[in-house]
Amino acid sequence: MWKREHRQSLIAKDPFADLGDDNELEVQQGYIHVRIQQRNGRKTLTTVQGIPYEIDPKKVLKAFKKQFACNGNIIEDEEHGECIQLQGDQRAKVLQFLTEQEISTKEKVKIHGF
């Protein structure tokens, strides 16, 4: 009898299971995610996800490309929606641009990567 009771208490329970996916919660709260991905060798990609709907991502991409002197495009991701992809490690520059243009605050921009 004692073993059954302890076995029940050792079963892993997820306290956040009923909240849904973490990414959905963070996108709903208005966070912008800036990530870096490793490509071949030393090459990297920077992705920007979660730009507010009232801002045209094509215009933001054009400004990024001009100011950062890099190439980029907009991709449709099934999980994250529209994402902006930029060549190279542009994380710090993207953060500075978003705060200077008052698109977002530093607290609402999350930078991921190594």
Biopython code that builds the backbone (N, CA, C, O; Angstrom):
import numpy as np
from Bio.PDB.StructureBuilder import StructureBuilder

atoms = [
    (1, "MET", "N", (0.817, -1.184, 0.000)),
    (1, "MET", "CA", (0.000, 0.000, 0.000)),
    (1, "MET", "C", (0.864, 1.253, 0.000)),
    (1, "MET", "O", (0.572, 2.209, -0.719)),
    (2, "TRP", "N", (1.893, 1.256, 0.776)),
    (2, "TRP", "CA", (2.763, 2.415, 0.881)),
    (2, "TRP", "C", (3.424, 2.739, -0.458)),
    (2, "TRP", "O", (3.584, 3.911, -0.798)),
    (3, "LYS", "N", (3.812, 1.713, -1.221)),
    (3, "LYS", "CA", (4.496, 1.912, -2.489)),
    (3, "LYS", "C", (3.579, 2.575, -3.515)),
    (3, "LYS", "O", (4.033, 3.419, -4.288)),
    (4, "ARG", "N", (2.325, 2.214, -3.535)),
    (4, "ARG", "CA", (1.389, 2.811, -4.496)),
    (4, "ARG", "C", (1.209, 4.303, -4.227)),
    (4, "ARG", "O", (1.157, 5.106, -5.159)),
    (5, "GLU", "N", (1.115, 4.663, -2.975)),
    (5, "GLU", "CA", (0.944, 6.075, -2.646)),
    (5, "GLU", "C", (2.143, 6.898, -3.093)),
    (5, "GLU", "O", (1.981, 7.992, -3.634)),
    (6, "HIS", "N", (3.330, 6.384, -2.873)),
    (6, "HIS", "CA", (4.530, 7.108, -3.273)),
    (6, "HIS", "C", (4.689, 7.140, -4.785)),
    (6, "HIS", "O", (5.197, 8.115, -5.340)),
    (7, "ARG", "N", (4.260, 6.085, -5.446)),
    (7, "ARG", "CA", (4.351, 6.052, -6.891)),
    (7, "ARG", "C", (3.483, 7.149, -7.502)),
    (7, "ARG", "O", (3.868, 7.766, -8.495)),
    (8, "GLN", "N", (2.329, 7.388, -6.921)),
    (8, "GLN", "CA", (1.439, 8.441, -7.409)),
    (8, "GLN", "C", (2.071, 9.820, -7.224)),
    (8, "GLN", "O", (1.907, 10.693, -8.077)),
    (9, "SER", "N", (2.786, 10.022, -6.129)),
    (9, "SER", "CA", (3.389, 11.329, -5.888)),
    (9, "SER", "C", (4.621, 11.559, -6.751)),
    (9, "SER", "O", (5.040, 12.704, -6.920)),
    (10, "LEU", "N", (5.212, 10.504, -7.302)),
    (10, "LEU", "CA", (6.400, 10.650, -8.127)),
    (10, "LEU", "C", (6.084, 10.841, -9.605)),
    (10, "LEU", "O", (6.987, 11.099, -10.401)),
    (11, "ILE", "N", (4.838, 10.721, -9.974)),
    (11, "ILE", "CA", (4.471, 10.924, -11.377)),
    (11, "ILE", "C", (4.626, 12.399, -11.711)),
    (11, "ILE", "O", (4.116, 13.271, -11.009)),
    (12, "ALA", "N", (5.340, 12.657, -12.798)),
    (12, "ALA", "CA", (5.602, 14.044, -13.192)),
    (12, "ALA", "C", (4.319, 14.703, -13.670)),
    (12, "ALA", "O", (3.609, 14.172, -14.524)),
    (13, "LYS", "N", (4.038, 15.855, -13.112)),
    (13, "LYS", "CA", (2.865, 16.625, -13.508)),
    (13, "LYS", "C", (3.329, 17.964, -14.028)),
    (13, "LYS", "O", (4.186, 18.609, -13.424)),
    (14, "ASP", "N", (2.770, 18.385, -15.140)),
    (14, "ASP", "CA", (3.119, 19.676, -15.723)),
    (14, "ASP", "C", (2.152, 20.729, -15.202)),
    (14, "ASP", "O", (0.983, 20.715, -15.587)),
    (15, "PRO", "N", (2.590, 21.635, -14.346)),
    (15, "PRO", "CA", (1.675, 22.632, -13.789)),
    (15, "PRO", "C", (1.198, 23.651, -14.813)),
    (15, "PRO", "O", (0.201, 24.339, -14.590)),
    (16, "PHE", "N", (1.915, 23.753, -15.948)),
    (16, "PHE", "CA", (1.552, 24.732, -16.963)),
    (16, "PHE", "C", (0.871, 24.093, -18.169)),
    (16, "PHE", "O", (0.732, 24.740, -19.207)),
    (17, "ALA", "N", (0.447, 22.844, -18.053)),
    (17, "ALA", "CA", (-0.120, 22.132, -19.189)),
    (17, "ALA", "C", (-1.382, 22.797, -19.726)),
    (17, "ALA", "O", (-1.609, 22.786, -20.936)),
    (18, "ASP", "N", (-2.199, 23.372, -18.864)),
    (18, "ASP", "CA", (-3.458, 23.956, -19.315)),
    (18, "ASP", "C", (-3.284, 25.373, -19.866)),
    (18, "ASP", "O", (-4.248, 25.952, -20.366)),
    (19, "LEU", "N", (-2.079, 25.944, -19.788)),
    (19, "LEU", "CA", (-1.860, 27.302, -20.281)),
    (19, "LEU", "C", (-1.637, 27.359, -21.777)),
    (19, "LEU", "O", (-1.826, 28.420, -22.372)),
    (20, "GLY", "N", (-1.250, 26.283, -22.402)),
    (20, "GLY", "CA", (-1.013, 26.289, -23.841)),
    (20, "GLY", "C", (0.468, 26.471, -24.135)),
    (20, "GLY", "O", (1.312, 26.349, -23.247)),
    (21, "ASP", "N", (0.771, 26.766, -25.402)),
    (21, "ASP", "CA", (2.138, 26.907, -25.872)),
    (21, "ASP", "C", (2.745, 28.217, -25.375)),
    (21, "ASP", "O", (2.082, 29.254, -25.376)),
    (22, "ASP", "N", (4.006, 28.167, -24.951)),
    (22, "ASP", "CA", (4.687, 29.361, -24.432)),
    (22, "ASP", "C", (4.809, 30.443, -25.496)),
    (22, "ASP", "O", (4.632, 31.624, -25.200)),
    (23, "ASN", "N", (5.111, 30.049, -26.738)),
    (23, "ASN", "CA", (5.275, 31.042, -27.792)),
    (23, "ASN", "C", (3.985, 31.803, -28.032)),
    (23, "ASN", "O", (4.020, 33.009, -28.275)),
    (24, "GLU", "N", (2.855, 31.129, -27.968)),
    (24, "GLU", "CA", (1.577, 31.809, -28.171)),
    (24, "GLU", "C", (1.357, 32.853, -27.088)),
    (24, "GLU", "O", (0.874, 33.949, -27.374)),
    (25, "LEU", "N", (1.709, 32.522, -25.832)),
    (25, "LEU", "CA", (1.528, 33.474, -24.744)),
    (25, "LEU", "C", (2.407, 34.699, -24.929)),
    (25, "LEU", "O", (1.957, 35.826, -24.725)),
    (26, "GLU", "N", (3.660, 34.483, -25.316)),
    (26, "GLU", "CA", (4.576, 35.606, -25.448)),
    (26, "GLU", "C", (4.220, 36.487, -26.637)),
    (26, "GLU", "O", (4.373, 37.706, -26.561)),
    (27, "VAL", "N", (3.747, 35.897, -27.737)),
    (27, "VAL", "CA", (3.350, 36.698, -28.882)),
    (27, "VAL", "C", (2.116, 37.512, -28.529)),
    (27, "VAL", "O", (1.990, 38.658, -28.960)),
    (28, "GLN", "N", (1.203, 36.939, -27.750)),
    (28, "GLN", "CA", (0.008, 37.664, -27.346)),
    (28, "GLN", "C", (0.358, 38.844, -26.455)),
    (28, "GLN", "O", (-0.343, 39.855, -26.471)),
    (29, "GLN", "N", (1.415, 38.735, -25.688)),
    (29, "GLN", "CA", (1.807, 39.807, -24.788)),
    (29, "GLN", "C", (2.568, 40.906, -25.508)),
    (29, "GLN", "O", (2.912, 41.910, -24.883)),
    (30, "GLY", "N", (2.845, 40.757, -26.804)),
    (30, "GLY", "CA", (3.490, 41.802, -27.574)),
    (30, "GLY", "C", (5.005, 41.743, -27.578)),
    (30, "GLY", "O", (5.647, 42.766, -27.816)),
    (31, "TYR", "N", (5.596, 40.597, -27.326)),
    (31, "TYR", "CA", (7.044, 40.484, -27.358)),
    (31, "TYR", "C", (7.539, 40.340, -28.781)),
    (31, "TYR", "O", (6.881, 39.722, -29.618)),
    (32, "ILE", "N", (8.701, 40.914, -29.053)),
    (32, "ILE", "CA", (9.393, 40.724, -30.328)),
    (32, "ILE", "C", (10.608, 39.858, -30.026)),
    (32, "ILE", "O", (11.409, 40.185, -29.150)),
    (33, "HIS", "N", (10.742, 38.761, -30.749)),
    (33, "HIS", "CA", (11.832, 37.818, -30.529)),
    (33, "HIS", "C", (12.874, 37.996, -31.620)),
    (33, "HIS", "O", (12.559, 37.969, -32.810)),
    (34, "VAL", "N", (14.122, 38.180, -31.200)),
    (34, "VAL", "CA", (15.244, 38.297, -32.126)),
    (34, "VAL", "C", (16.146, 37.103, -31.860)),
    (34, "VAL", "O", (16.692, 36.954, -30.767)),
    (35, "ARG", "N", (16.300, 36.248, -32.877)),
    (35, "ARG", "CA", (17.075, 35.017, -32.715)),
    (35, "ARG", "C", (18.214, 34.981, -33.715)),
    (35, "ARG", "O", (18.182, 35.648, -34.749)),
    (36, "ILE", "N", (19.222, 34.184, -33.383)),
    (36, "ILE", "CA", (20.325, 33.949, -34.300)),
    (36, "ILE", "C", (20.398, 32.454, -34.570)),
    (36, "ILE", "O", (20.212, 31.632, -33.673)),
    (37, "GLN", "N", (20.674, 32.121, -35.832)),
    (37, "GLN", "CA", (20.781, 30.713, -36.222)),
    (37, "GLN", "C", (22.103, 30.523, -36.948)),
    (37, "GLN", "O", (22.503, 31.358, -37.760)),
    (38, "GLN", "N", (22.773, 29.428, -36.652)),
    (38, "GLN", "CA", (24.037, 29.109, -37.301)),
    (38, "GLN", "C", (23.782, 28.481, -38.660)),
    (38, "GLN", "O", (22.954, 27.579, -38.790)),
    (39, "ARG", "N", (24.490, 28.955, -39.664)),
    (39, "ARG", "CA", (24.426, 28.355, -40.997)),
    (39, "ARG", "C", (25.704, 27.566, -41.239)),
    (39, "ARG", "O", (26.193, 26.883, -40.339)),
    (40, "ASN", "N", (26.239, 27.656, -42.432)),
    (40, "ASN", "CA", (27.472, 26.943, -42.769)),
    (40, "ASN", "C", (28.687, 27.666, -42.190)),
    (40, "ASN", "O", (28.861, 28.865, -42.407)),
    (41, "GLY", "N", (29.514, 26.948, -41.464)),
    (41, "GLY", "CA", (30.747, 27.531, -40.942)),
    (41, "GLY", "C", (30.485, 28.687, -40.000)),
    (41, "GLY", "O", (29.864, 28.515, -38.951)),
    (42, "ARG", "N", (30.966, 29.880, -40.379)),
    (42, "ARG", "CA", (30.817, 31.062, -39.533)),
    (42, "ARG", "C", (29.610, 31.903, -39.927)),
    (42, "ARG", "O", (29.363, 32.941, -39.312)),
    (43, "LYS", "N", (28.867, 31.490, -40.916)),
    (43, "LYS", "CA", (27.718, 32.259, -41.399)),
    (43, "LYS", "C", (26.539, 32.127, -40.423)),
    (43, "LYS", "O", (26.306, 31.060, -39.855)),
    (44, "THR", "N", (25.807, 33.223, -40.240)),
    (44, "THR", "CA", (24.659, 33.210, -39.337)),
    (44, "THR", "C", (23.479, 33.939, -39.966)),
    (44, "THR", "O", (23.641, 34.731, -40.894)),
    (45, "LEU", "N", (22.299, 33.659, -39.447)),
    (45, "LEU", "CA", (21.064, 34.341, -39.820)),
    (45, "LEU", "C", (20.449, 34.937, -38.564)),
    (45, "LEU", "O", (20.505, 34.338, -37.489)),
    (46, "THR", "N", (19.868, 36.109, -38.705)),
    (46, "THR", "CA", (19.128, 36.736, -37.614)),
    (46, "THR", "C", (17.660, 36.746, -38.011)),
    (46, "THR", "O", (17.326, 37.203, -39.104)),
    (47, "THR", "N", (16.775, 36.251, -37.147)),
    (47, "THR", "CA", (15.344, 36.277, -37.430)),
    (47, "THR", "C", (14.650, 37.170, -36.415)),
    (47, "THR", "O", (14.974, 37.164, -35.227)),
    (48, "VAL", "N", (13.684, 37.941, -36.914)),
    (48, "VAL", "CA", (12.902, 38.846, -36.080)),
    (48, "VAL", "C", (11.451, 38.423, -36.205)),
    (48, "VAL", "O", (10.901, 38.398, -37.307)),
    (49, "GLN", "N", (10.827, 38.091, -35.087)),
    (49, "GLN", "CA", (9.458, 37.584, -35.080)),
    (49, "GLN", "C", (8.638, 38.363, -34.074)),
    (49, "GLN", "O", (9.133, 38.704, -33.000)),
    (50, "GLY", "N", (7.391, 38.649, -34.406)),
    (50, "GLY", "CA", (6.480, 39.278, -33.465)),
    (50, "GLY", "C", (6.323, 40.770, -33.631)),
    (50, "GLY", "O", (5.876, 41.451, -32.708)),
    (51, "ILE", "N", (6.684, 41.298, -34.800)),
    (51, "ILE", "CA", (6.487, 42.732, -35.040)),
    (51, "ILE", "C", (4.979, 42.994, -35.070)),
    (51, "ILE", "O", (4.240, 42.215, -35.673)),
    (52, "PRO", "N", (4.511, 44.060, -34.441)),
    (52, "PRO", "CA", (3.068, 44.331, -34.379)),
    (52, "PRO", "C", (2.408, 44.365, -35.757)),
    (52, "PRO", "O", (3.032, 44.734, -36.752)),
    (53, "TYR", "N", (1.132, 43.973, -35.795)),
    (53, "TYR", "CA", (0.412, 43.844, -37.060)),
    (53, "TYR", "C", (0.210, 45.173, -37.769)),
    (53, "TYR", "O", (0.107, 45.207, -38.995)),
    (54, "GLU", "N", (0.150, 46.270, -37.020)),
    (54, "GLU", "CA", (-0.093, 47.567, -37.649)),
    (54, "GLU", "C", (1.128, 48.110, -38.380)),
    (54, "GLU", "O", (1.023, 49.113, -39.085)),
    (55, "ILE", "N", (2.288, 47.468, -38.226)),
    (55, "ILE", "CA", (3.518, 47.889, -38.896)),
    (55, "ILE", "C", (3.784, 46.956, -40.070)),
    (55, "ILE", "O", (3.735, 45.734, -39.928)),
    (56, "ASP", "N", (4.064, 47.540, -41.227)),
    (56, "ASP", "CA", (4.298, 46.768, -42.444)),
    (56, "ASP", "C", (5.685, 46.124, -42.391)),
    (56, "ASP", "O", (6.684, 46.842, -42.337)),
    (57, "PRO", "N", (5.774, 44.783, -42.403)),
    (57, "PRO", "CA", (7.087, 44.133, -42.307)),
    (57, "PRO", "C", (7.974, 44.403, -43.522)),
    (57, "PRO", "O", (9.200, 44.367, -43.409)),
    (58, "LYS", "N", (7.371, 44.674, -44.683)),
    (58, "LYS", "CA", (8.176, 44.959, -45.873)),
    (58, "LYS", "C", (8.940, 46.272, -45.708)),
    (58, "LYS", "O", (10.095, 46.376, -46.118)),
    (59, "LYS", "N", (8.300, 47.264, -45.113)),
    (59, "LYS", "CA", (8.975, 48.548, -44.886)),
    (59, "LYS", "C", (10.067, 48.415, -43.827)),
    (59, "LYS", "O", (11.133, 49.019, -43.942)),
    (60, "VAL", "N", (9.790, 47.618, -42.795)),
    (60, "VAL", "CA", (10.805, 47.386, -41.763)),
    (60, "VAL", "C", (12.001, 46.661, -42.360)),
    (60, "VAL", "O", (13.146, 47.003, -42.064)),
    (61, "LEU", "N", (11.743, 45.662, -43.197)),
    (61, "LEU", "CA", (12.819, 44.919, -43.850)),
    (61, "LEU", "C", (13.661, 45.845, -44.720)),
    (61, "LEU", "O", (14.890, 45.772, -44.708)),
    (62, "LYS", "N", (13.003, 46.706, -45.465)),
    (62, "LYS", "CA", (13.725, 47.636, -46.335)),
    (62, "LYS", "C", (14.631, 48.556, -45.506)),
    (62, "LYS", "O", (15.768, 48.822, -45.895)),
    (63, "ALA", "N", (14.129, 49.037, -44.370)),
    (63, "ALA", "CA", (14.929, 49.895, -43.504)),
    (63, "ALA", "C", (16.091, 49.119, -42.889)),
    (63, "ALA", "O", (17.201, 49.643, -42.796)),
    (64, "PHE", "N", (15.849, 47.875, -42.467)),
    (64, "PHE", "CA", (16.915, 47.037, -41.921)),
    (64, "PHE", "C", (18.030, 46.865, -42.951)),
    (64, "PHE", "O", (19.203, 47.075, -42.641)),
    (65, "LYS", "N", (17.665, 46.488, -44.164)),
    (65, "LYS", "CA", (18.644, 46.212, -45.209)),
    (65, "LYS", "C", (19.480, 47.449, -45.524)),
    (65, "LYS", "O", (20.689, 47.352, -45.734)),
    (66, "LYS", "N", (18.836, 48.601, -45.555)),
    (66, "LYS", "CA", (19.547, 49.834, -45.877)),
    (66, "LYS", "C", (20.474, 50.261, -44.737)),
    (66, "LYS", "O", (21.623, 50.632, -44.976)),
    (67, "GLN", "N", (19.984, 50.211, -43.517)),
    (67, "GLN", "CA", (20.764, 50.685, -42.378)),
    (67, "GLN", "C", (21.878, 49.716, -41.978)),
    (67, "GLN", "O", (22.954, 50.154, -41.572)),
    (68, "PHE", "N", (21.637, 48.413, -42.085)),
    (68, "PHE", "CA", (22.610, 47.424, -41.631)),
    (68, "PHE", "C", (23.533, 46.944, -42.751)),
    (68, "PHE", "O", (24.487, 46.214, -42.481)),
    (69, "ALA", "N", (23.272, 47.337, -44.002)),
    (69, "ALA", "CA", (24.063, 46.910, -45.167)),
    (69, "ALA", "C", (24.124, 45.384, -45.247)),
    (69, "ALA", "O", (25.200, 44.797, -45.354)),
    (70, "CYS", "N", (22.950, 44.757, -45.192)),
    (70, "CYS", "CA", (22.881, 43.306, -45.297)),
    (70, "CYS", "C", (21.671, 42.939, -46.160)),
    (70, "CYS", "O", (20.830, 43.788, -46.457)),
    (71, "ASN", "N", (21.595, 41.707, -46.544)),
    (71, "ASN", "CA", (20.450, 41.232, -47.310)),
    (71, "ASN", "C", (19.463, 40.568, -46.356)),
    (71, "ASN", "O", (19.828, 40.183, -45.246)),
    (72, "GLY", "N", (18.212, 40.436, -46.793)),
    (72, "GLY", "CA", (17.208, 39.793, -45.962)),
    (72, "GLY", "C", (15.940, 39.529, -46.744)),
    (72, "GLY", "O", (15.790, 39.971, -47.883)),
    (73, "ASN", "N", (15.032, 38.804, -46.119)),
    (73, "ASN", "CA", (13.732, 38.525, -46.730)),
    (73, "ASN", "C", (12.707, 38.217, -45.646)),
    (73, "ASN", "O", (13.035, 38.095, -44.466)),
    (74, "ILE", "N", (11.461, 38.096, -46.080)),
    (74, "ILE", "CA", (10.367, 37.762, -45.172)),
    (74, "ILE", "C", (9.958, 36.329, -45.459)),
    (74, "ILE", "O", (9.723, 35.961, -46.610)),
    (75, "ILE", "N", (9.874, 35.517, -44.404)),
    (75, "ILE", "CA", (9.468, 34.127, -44.560)),
    (75, "ILE", "C", (8.174, 33.902, -43.801)),
    (75, "ILE", "O", (7.910, 34.560, -42.795)),
    (76, "GLU", "N", (7.373, 32.971, -44.287)),
    (76, "GLU", "CA", (6.140, 32.552, -43.615)),
    (76, "GLU", "C", (6.444, 31.281, -42.840)),
    (76, "GLU", "O", (6.741, 30.243, -43.431)),
    (77, "ASP", "N", (6.371, 31.359, -41.538)),
    (77, "ASP", "CA", (6.604, 30.203, -40.689)),
    (77, "ASP", "C", (5.256, 29.714, -40.169)),
    (77, "ASP", "O", (4.400, 30.521, -39.806)),
    (78, "GLU", "N", (5.066, 28.397, -40.133)),
    (78, "GLU", "CA", (3.792, 27.839, -39.678)),
    (78, "GLU", "C", (3.536, 28.157, -38.210)),
    (78, "GLU", "O", (2.410, 28.482, -37.833)),
    (79, "GLU", "N", (4.570, 28.066, -37.380)),
    (79, "GLU", "CA", (4.407, 28.310, -35.945)),
    (79, "GLU", "C", (4.386, 29.790, -35.605)),
    (79, "GLU", "O", (3.551, 30.234, -34.818)),
    (80, "HIS", "N", (5.306, 30.564, -36.197)),
    (80, "HIS", "CA", (5.528, 31.932, -35.761)),
    (80, "HIS", "C", (4.909, 32.994, -36.664)),
    (80, "HIS", "O", (4.949, 34.175, -36.320)),
    (81, "GLY", "N", (4.346, 32.619, -37.794)),
    (81, "GLY", "CA", (3.779, 33.606, -38.707)),
    (81, "GLY", "C", (4.865, 34.229, -39.559)),
    (81, "GLY", "O", (5.803, 33.546, -39.970)),
    (82, "GLU", "N", (4.745, 35.540, -39.834)),
    (82, "GLU", "CA", (5.740, 36.224, -40.648)),
    (82, "GLU", "C", (6.984, 36.526, -39.827)),
    (82, "GLU", "O", (6.902, 37.078, -38.730)),
    (83, "CYS", "N", (8.140, 36.153, -40.376)),
    (83, "CYS", "CA", (9.421, 36.424, -39.740)),
    (83, "CYS", "C", (10.317, 37.150, -40.733)),
    (83, "CYS", "O", (10.280, 36.883, -41.934)),
    (84, "ILE", "N", (11.112, 38.060, -40.221)),
    (84, "ILE", "CA", (12.106, 38.735, -41.047)),
    (84, "ILE", "C", (13.428, 38.032, -40.831)),
    (84, "ILE", "O", (13.853, 37.827, -39.694)),
    (85, "GLN", "N", (14.085, 37.659, -41.934)),
    (85, "GLN", "CA", (15.395, 37.001, -41.878)),
    (85, "GLN", "C", (16.442, 37.958, -42.408)),
    (85, "GLN", "O", (16.263, 38.556, -43.470)),
    (86, "LEU", "N", (17.532, 38.107, -41.674)),
    (86, "LEU", "CA", (18.629, 38.977, -42.081)),
    (86, "LEU", "C", (19.931, 38.187, -42.088)),
    (86, "LEU", "O", (20.122, 37.278, -41.280)),
    (87, "GLN", "N", (20.823, 38.544, -43.006)),
    (87, "GLN", "CA", (22.124, 37.894, -43.039)),
    (87, "GLN", "C", (23.008, 38.453, -41.937)),
    (87, "GLN", "O", (23.018, 39.659, -41.688)),
    (88, "GLY", "N", (23.750, 37.571, -41.281)),
    (88, "GLY", "CA", (24.706, 37.987, -40.275)),
    (88, "GLY", "C", (24.092, 38.135, -38.898)),
    (88, "GLY", "O", (22.891, 37.941, -38.708)),
    (89, "ASP", "N", (24.935, 38.482, -37.943)),
    (89, "ASP", "CA", (24.499, 38.678, -36.562)),
    (89, "ASP", "C", (24.110, 40.143, -36.392)),
    (89, "ASP", "O", (24.974, 41.001, -36.211)),
    (90, "GLN", "N", (22.817, 40.428, -36.450)),
    (90, "GLN", "CA", (22.309, 41.796, -36.389)),
    (90, "GLN", "C", (21.497, 42.042, -35.116)),
    (90, "GLN", "O", (20.721, 42.996, -35.061)),
    (91, "ARG", "N", (21.660, 41.208, -34.101)),
    (91, "ARG", "CA", (20.807, 41.293, -32.914)),
    (91, "ARG", "C", (20.869, 42.650, -32.222)),
    (91, "ARG", "O", (19.829, 43.237, -31.926)),
    (92, "ALA", "N", (22.052, 43.147, -31.964)),
    (92, "ALA", "CA", (22.192, 44.426, -31.253)),
    (92, "ALA", "C", (21.653, 45.574, -32.101)),
    (92, "ALA", "O", (21.013, 46.487, -31.581)),
    (93, "LYS", "N", (21.911, 45.527, -33.399)),
    (93, "LYS", "CA", (21.440, 46.585, -34.292)),
    (93, "LYS", "C", (19.918, 46.593, -34.393)),
    (93, "LYS", "O", (19.301, 47.658, -34.436)),
    (94, "VAL", "N", (19.315, 45.410, -34.430)),
    (94, "VAL", "CA", (17.855, 45.321, -34.488)),
    (94, "VAL", "C", (17.248, 45.901, -33.213)),
    (94, "VAL", "O", (16.278, 46.655, -33.285)),
    (95, "LEU", "N", (17.794, 45.566, -32.063)),
    (95, "LEU", "CA", (17.299, 46.108, -30.795)),
    (95, "LEU", "C", (17.384, 47.632, -30.789)),
    (95, "LEU", "O", (16.430, 48.309, -30.408)),
    (96, "GLN", "N", (18.517, 48.162, -31.208)),
    (96, "GLN", "CA", (18.700, 49.610, -31.238)),
    (96, "GLN", "C", (17.719, 50.260, -32.208)),
    (96, "GLN", "O", (17.135, 51.296, -31.891)),
    (97, "PHE", "N", (17.530, 49.666, -33.382)),
    (97, "PHE", "CA", (16.611, 50.218, -34.378)),
    (97, "PHE", "C", (15.181, 50.237, -33.860)),
    (97, "PHE", "O", (14.480, 51.239, -34.003)),
    (98, "LEU", "N", (14.747, 49.138, -33.261)),
    (98, "LEU", "CA", (13.369, 49.049, -32.777)),
    (98, "LEU", "C", (13.087, 50.053, -31.659)),
    (98, "LEU", "O", (11.980, 50.584, -31.571)),
    (99, "THR", "N", (14.068, 50.313, -30.814)),
    (99, "THR", "CA", (13.853, 51.278, -29.735)),
    (99, "THR", "C", (13.946, 52.717, -30.242)),
    (99, "THR", "O", (13.196, 53.581, -29.788)),
    (100, "GLU", "N", (14.861, 52.982, -31.179)),
    (100, "GLU", "CA", (14.987, 54.341, -31.723)),
    (100, "GLU", "C", (13.748, 54.748, -32.512)),
    (100, "GLU", "O", (13.304, 55.893, -32.426)),
    (101, "GLN", "N", (13.194, 53.821, -33.275)),
    (101, "GLN", "CA", (12.022, 54.109, -34.090)),
    (101, "GLN", "C", (10.729, 54.001, -33.285)),
    (101, "GLN", "O", (9.640, 54.197, -33.825)),
    (102, "GLU", "N", (10.849, 53.693, -32.008)),
    (102, "GLU", "CA", (9.714, 53.566, -31.089)),
    (102, "GLU", "C", (8.702, 52.518, -31.539)),
    (102, "GLU", "O", (7.499, 52.674, -31.332)),
    (103, "ILE", "N", (9.202, 51.451, -32.155)),
    (103, "ILE", "CA", (8.358, 50.314, -32.510)),
    (103, "ILE", "C", (8.098, 49.478, -31.270)),
    (103, "ILE", "O", (7.015, 48.918, -31.100)),
    (104, "SER", "N", (9.105, 49.399, -30.403)),
    (104, "SER", "CA", (8.991, 48.619, -29.178)),
    (104, "SER", "C", (9.945, 49.190, -28.135)),
    (104, "SER", "O", (10.783, 50.040, -28.436)),
    (105, "THR", "N", (9.802, 48.704, -26.902)),
    (105, "THR", "CA", (10.720, 49.086, -25.833)),
    (105, "THR", "C", (11.722, 47.955, -25.610)),
    (105, "THR", "O", (11.532, 46.841, -26.098)),
    (106, "LYS", "N", (12.780, 48.248, -24.874)),
    (106, "LYS", "CA", (13.792, 47.223, -24.605)),
    (106, "LYS", "C", (13.204, 46.057, -23.823)),
    (106, "LYS", "O", (13.633, 44.915, -23.990)),
    (107, "GLU", "N", (12.231, 46.339, -22.976)),
    (107, "GLU", "CA", (11.627, 45.282, -22.164)),
    (107, "GLU", "C", (10.788, 44.325, -23.006)),
    (107, "GLU", "O", (10.612, 43.167, -22.627)),
    (108, "LYS", "N", (10.275, 44.785, -24.128)),
    (108, "LYS", "CA", (9.421, 43.964, -24.970)),
    (108, "LYS", "C", (10.181, 43.221, -26.063)),
    (108, "LYS", "O", (9.581, 42.459, -26.820)),
    (109, "VAL", "N", (11.498, 43.433, -26.155)),
    (109, "VAL", "CA", (12.321, 42.739, -27.145)),
    (109, "VAL", "C", (13.145, 41.681, -26.425)),
    (109, "VAL", "O", (13.912, 41.992, -25.514)),
    (110, "LYS", "N", (12.980, 40.429, -26.840)),
    (110, "LYS", "CA", (13.737, 39.322, -26.243)),
    (110, "LYS", "C", (14.780, 38.848, -27.257)),
    (110, "LYS", "O", (14.449, 38.497, -28.389)),
    (111, "ILE", "N", (16.036, 38.846, -26.830)),
    (111, "ILE", "CA", (17.130, 38.419, -27.698)),
    (111, "ILE", "C", (17.536, 37.018, -27.285)),
    (111, "ILE", "O", (17.842, 36.766, -26.119)),
    (112, "HIS", "N", (17.537, 36.104, -28.253)),
    (112, "HIS", "CA", (17.893, 34.698, -28.016)),
    (112, "HIS", "C", (19.177, 34.385, -28.777)),
    (112, "HIS", "O", (19.517, 35.071, -29.741)),
    (113, "GLY", "N", (19.871, 33.372, -28.353)),
    (113, "GLY", "CA", (21.045, 32.908, -29.087)),
    (113, "GLY", "C", (22.258, 32.825, -28.197)),
    (113, "GLY", "O", (22.203, 33.109, -27.000)),
    (114, "PHE", "N", (23.345, 32.434, -28.804)),
    (114, "PHE", "CA", (24.573, 32.204, -28.059)),
    (114, "PHE", "C", (25.295, 33.452, -27.819)),
    (114, "PHE", "O", (26.359, 33.441, -27.200)),
]
sb = StructureBuilder()
sb.init_structure("model")
sb.init_model(0)
sb.init_chain("A")
sb.init_seg("    ")
for serial, (resi, resn, name, xyz) in enumerate(atoms, 1):
    if name == "N":
        sb.init_residue(resn, " ", resi, " ")
    sb.init_atom(name, np.array(xyz, "f"), 0.0, 1.0, " ", f" {name:<3s}", serial, name[0])
structure = sb.get_structure()
